[in-house]
Amino acid sequence: MGKALDGVRILDMTHVQSGPTCTQILAWFGADVIKVERPGSGDITRNQLRDVADADSLYFTMLNANKRSITLNPKTDAGKEIFTKLIEECDVMVENFGPGAIDRMGFPWEKIQEINPRLIYASIKGFGPGPYDDCKVYENVAQCTGGAASTTGQIGGVPMVTGAQIGDSGTGLHLVAGILAALFQREASGKGQRVTCAMQDSVLNLCRVKLRDQQRLAHGPLTEYPQYPNGEFGDAVPRAGNASGGGQPGWIVKCKGWETDPDAYIYIIAQAQAFSGLAEAIGRADWLDDSEWNTPGARLPKLAEMFEEIEKWTMTKDKMEAMGILNPLNVPCGPILSMGELAQEESLRQTGTVVEVDHPERGKYLTIGNPIKLSDSPAEVERSPLLGEHTEEILTDVVGLDPEGIERAREQGAI
Ligand SMILES: CC(C)(COP(=O)(O)OP(=O)(O)OC[C@H]1O[C@@H](n2cnc3c(N)ncnc32)[C@H](O)[C@@H]1OP(=O)(O)O)[C@@H](O)C(=O)NCCC(=O)NCCS
């Protein structure tokens, strides 16, 4: 079966997490992704957080599936010639080096456009143009500067970063959208363009509902926040523990076994439409005839008390049992699933969201496959490449070098 991006070739100058997330998805859509790595060392994550001696780390293998690897130093003379040819032969170049790194290699955007006017040049940086545009940025810096940390955490507690990599992987996903839009526009215009995503912007985009609440604050307290009605609201959106970000109240409550199992919890949303089923299930049918409880407005000042009552019931059930009872009642809820449970979850294996891959150095490992499912372009996950595994193949087939040319490049330390 063909793939959505068959015939699209990506010059992948990415490293660490944000850029590789983007190019891995493009590879799963069928693009030929050529990952350019520094001769001798490659992407720094090959060596980071290693669990198996002398084998590429999971950090690397889980972000670089379905790619080809070429070692190349574009700062050498032979490297510049090869890099120029790769720009000519590719449709998209993606990079997430520190600000100015590609320019310092001798390839500013103006020159790239001259070499290949059809090339789409996509970059991730920590910040957009402005006072911080020359700063280097990692995940948690983006979470802190994009509004996620100030709005996450316990009430009255320190700002908190989340385990979801919204700065790195989140920005990579934003960049995928930009690249695909630019490829589509190129169909009509015949021209490439620059696509840029700043990590701060992407995190802020994902925190959109918090900027909504910032503006609502000017018109009174945020009534669905746990601080209402007894707590204080300052000038900015406060941290709200596990409160739901939407118009329907939600909270995490304990389930049977919570004393010893750190994940024996369930998230329950007391959605107005399903409230009668929830009240009956937890043994509080009396709420339904009580004007102190039977409307969302009446419950609003008593959400903490309401979730305490719900918790009394959930503590008598394990989390899957509670879900099994509440789901048929249309009560939105979700057990807190640990990574151990997700790794074993059969339905995720069936859909290819969790995939087992074999690797020549490290043996079998689990990775997360393409979460975006295309009916006519299913993703088949292939292991990540070894450093420089495809150097000669790419130099021959894409760059057009003969064996003598390859040898010359090798002697110069260009590959
Ligand atoms: C992630 C980040 C902080 C890492 O910083 P770093 O490890 O110091 O690396 P940098 O990207 O700043 O620099 C890479 C250097 O390697 C060089 N390099 C990269 N690939 C090379 C290659 N194939 N051959 C030779 N040199 C190479 C670059 O030219 C650059 O050198 P220079 O700064 O001397 O010009 C930084 O890349 C960054 O801010 N990126 C943008 C935001 C981002 O994506 N962050 C999240 C990453 S998950």
The ligand as a MOL file (V3000), in Angstrom:
LIG
                    3D

  0  0  0     0  0            999 V3000
M  V30 BEGIN CTAB
M  V30 COUNTS 48 50 0 0 0
M  V30 BEGIN ATOM
M  V30 1 C 18.2900 21.8220 22.5550 0
M  V30 2 C 19.4360 22.8150 22.6850 0
M  V30 3 C 19.2780 23.6110 23.9840 0
M  V30 4 C 20.7330 22.0040 22.7320 0
M  V30 5 O 21.8440 22.8720 22.8060 0
M  V30 6 P 23.3230 22.3790 22.4430 0
M  V30 7 O 23.4900 20.9420 22.8000 0
M  V30 8 O 24.2710 23.3260 23.0650 0
M  V30 9 O 23.3790 22.4130 20.8530 0
M  V30 10 P 23.1530 23.6090 19.8380 0
M  V30 11 O 21.9580 23.2650 19.0350 0
M  V30 12 O 23.1150 24.9520 20.4930 0
M  V30 13 O 24.4800 23.5820 18.9750 0
M  V30 14 C 24.7550 22.5400 18.1670 0
M  V30 15 C 26.1600 22.7390 17.6340 0
M  V30 16 O 26.5030 21.5160 17.0000 0
M  V30 17 C 26.8490 21.7960 15.6710 0
M  V30 18 N 26.4450 20.6720 14.8220 0
M  V30 19 C 25.2220 20.1330 14.7400 0
M  V30 20 N 25.2320 19.1480 13.8410 0
M  V30 21 C 26.4720 19.0810 13.3480 0
M  V30 22 C 27.1020 18.2600 12.3780 0
M  V30 23 N 26.4360 17.3130 11.7380 0
M  V30 24 N 28.4040 18.4680 12.1260 0
M  V30 25 C 29.0910 19.4260 12.7760 0
M  V30 26 N 28.5520 20.2640 13.6890 0
M  V30 27 C 27.2540 20.0600 13.9670 0
M  V30 28 C 26.1090 23.0430 15.3150 0
M  V30 29 O 26.6710 23.6660 14.1980 0
M  V30 30 C 26.2410 23.8340 16.5900 0
M  V30 31 O 27.5330 24.4180 16.6550 0
M  V30 32 P 27.7820 25.9880 16.9160 0
M  V30 33 O 26.8180 26.4140 17.9970 0
M  V30 34 O 29.1980 26.0200 17.3500 0
M  V30 35 O 27.5280 26.7300 15.6810 0
M  V30 36 C 19.4620 23.7690 21.4780 0
M  V30 37 O 19.7030 23.0080 20.3180 0
M  V30 38 C 18.1770 24.5410 21.2810 0
M  V30 39 O 17.8870 25.5030 22.0030 0
M  V30 40 N 17.3870 24.1730 20.2540 0
M  V30 41 C 16.1810 24.8670 19.8710 0
M  V30 42 C 15.0370 24.5900 20.8020 0
M  V30 43 C 14.7550 23.1240 20.9550 0
M  V30 44 O 14.4190 22.4200 20.0190 0
M  V30 45 N 14.8290 22.6680 22.2190 0
M  V30 46 C 14.3440 21.3770 22.5930 0
M  V30 47 C 15.2010 20.2700 22.2550 0
M  V30 48 S 14.3590 18.7990 22.6310 0
M  V30 END ATOM
M  V30 BEGIN BOND
M  V30 1 1 1 2
M  V30 2 1 2 3
M  V30 3 1 2 4
M  V30 4 1 2 36
M  V30 5 1 4 5
M  V30 6 1 5 6
M  V30 7 2 6 7
M  V30 8 1 6 8
M  V30 9 1 6 9
M  V30 10 1 9 10
M  V30 11 2 10 11
M  V30 12 1 10 12
M  V30 13 1 10 13
M  V30 14 1 13 14
M  V30 15 1 14 15
M  V30 16 1 15 16
M  V30 17 1 15 30
M  V30 18 1 16 17
M  V30 19 1 17 18
M  V30 20 1 17 28
M  V30 21 1 18 19
M  V30 22 1 18 27
M  V30 23 2 19 20
M  V30 24 1 20 21
M  V30 25 1 21 22
M  V30 26 2 21 27
M  V30 27 1 22 23
M  V30 28 2 22 24
M  V30 29 1 24 25
M  V30 30 2 25 26
M  V30 31 1 26 27
M  V30 32 1 28 29
M  V30 33 1 28 30
M  V30 34 1 30 31
M  V30 35 1 31 32
M  V30 36 2 32 33
M  V30 37 1 32 34
M  V30 38 1 32 35
M  V30 39 1 36 37
M  V30 40 1 36 38
M  V30 41 2 38 39
M  V30 42 1 38 40
M  V30 43 1 40 41
M  V30 44 1 41 42
M  V30 45 1 42 43
M  V30 46 2 43 44
M  V30 47 1 43 45
M  V30 48 1 45 46
M  V30 49 1 46 47
M  V30 50 1 47 48
M  V30 END BOND
M  V30 END CTAB
M  END
